[in-house]
Amino acid sequence: MTSWQLTRLIGGTFILLSLALGVPGSPIFHSMNWLWFTAFVGANFLQSGFSNWCLMEVIMRKLGARAA
C-alpha cells in the first residue's frame, strides 16, 4: 500500500473507533470526550485537503511505505 492509502485507512479507523467510544448509544461507549479526537482527525483531513501536506503521510513514508 502507498503512504496515501495507509493515511486514509488509519484516519478512517481512528474516526470510526473514536465515534464508537464517544457516542452514548454505542455498545463500547466510554466517554463523550472521545468526540474531540474525532474532530481532531477530521480537522487534519480538512487541513491536508487545502495544504496538500499530512503529517501521518510523512510518518508512513519514514516507516517504509512507498510514496503515492
Phi, psi and omega per residue, in radians:
M1 nan 2.635 3.104
T2 -1.502 2.879 3.126
S3 -1.064 -0.606 3.114
W4 -1.081 -0.815 -3.130
Q5 -1.178 -0.732 3.131
L6 -1.110 -0.687 3.121
T7 -1.065 -0.804 3.140
R8 -1.196 -0.637 3.104
L9 -1.123 -0.808 3.135
I10 -1.172 -0.761 3.122
G11 -1.056 -0.780 3.108
G12 -1.104 -0.690 3.103
T13 -1.131 -0.760 3.098
F14 -1.044 -0.763 -3.118
I15 -1.116 -0.856 -3.116
L16 -1.128 -0.714 3.133
L17 -1.169 -0.764 -3.134
S18 -1.193 -0.561 3.033
L19 -1.148 -0.746 3.128
A20 -1.098 -0.610 3.140
L21 -1.415 -0.351 -3.019
G22 -1.869 -0.201 -3.111
V23 -1.665 2.151 -3.050
P24 -0.977 -0.479 -3.129
G25 -1.395 -0.093 -3.092
S26 -1.338 2.515 3.110
P27 -1.180 -0.324 3.115
I28 -1.951 0.451 3.131
F29 -0.949 2.353 3.104
H30 -2.127 -0.951 -3.126
S31 -2.806 2.516 3.113
M32 -1.181 -0.241 3.105
N33 -1.132 -0.329 3.070
W34 -1.102 -0.373 3.118
L35 -1.168 -0.409 3.037
W36 -1.121 -0.648 3.095
F37 -1.172 -0.676 3.063
T38 -1.026 -0.800 3.129
A39 -1.117 -0.673 3.122
F40 -1.088 -0.805 3.135
V41 -1.144 -0.744 3.099
G42 -1.071 -0.719 3.111
A43 -1.133 -0.630 3.092
N44 -1.183 -0.675 3.059
F45 -1.096 -0.746 3.117
L46 -1.083 -0.819 3.120
Q47 -1.061 -0.745 -3.120
S48 -1.207 -0.464 3.074
G49 -1.178 -0.613 3.128
F50 -1.457 -0.677 -3.026
S51 -1.678 -0.245 -3.086
N52 1.067 0.524 3.092
W53 -2.406 2.349 -3.122
C54 -2.449 2.178 -3.118
L55 -1.051 -0.707 -3.134
M56 -1.064 -0.645 3.119
E57 -1.175 -0.663 3.078
V58 -1.098 -0.764 3.126
I59 -1.096 -0.751 3.129
M60 -1.069 -0.701 3.108
R61 -1.129 -0.710 3.130
K62 -1.184 -0.442 3.092
L63 -1.479 -0.013 3.027
G64 1.957 -0.022 3.102
A65 -1.251 2.516 3.139
R66 -1.383 2.602 3.138
A67 -1.209 2.665 -3.141
A68 -1.326 nan nan
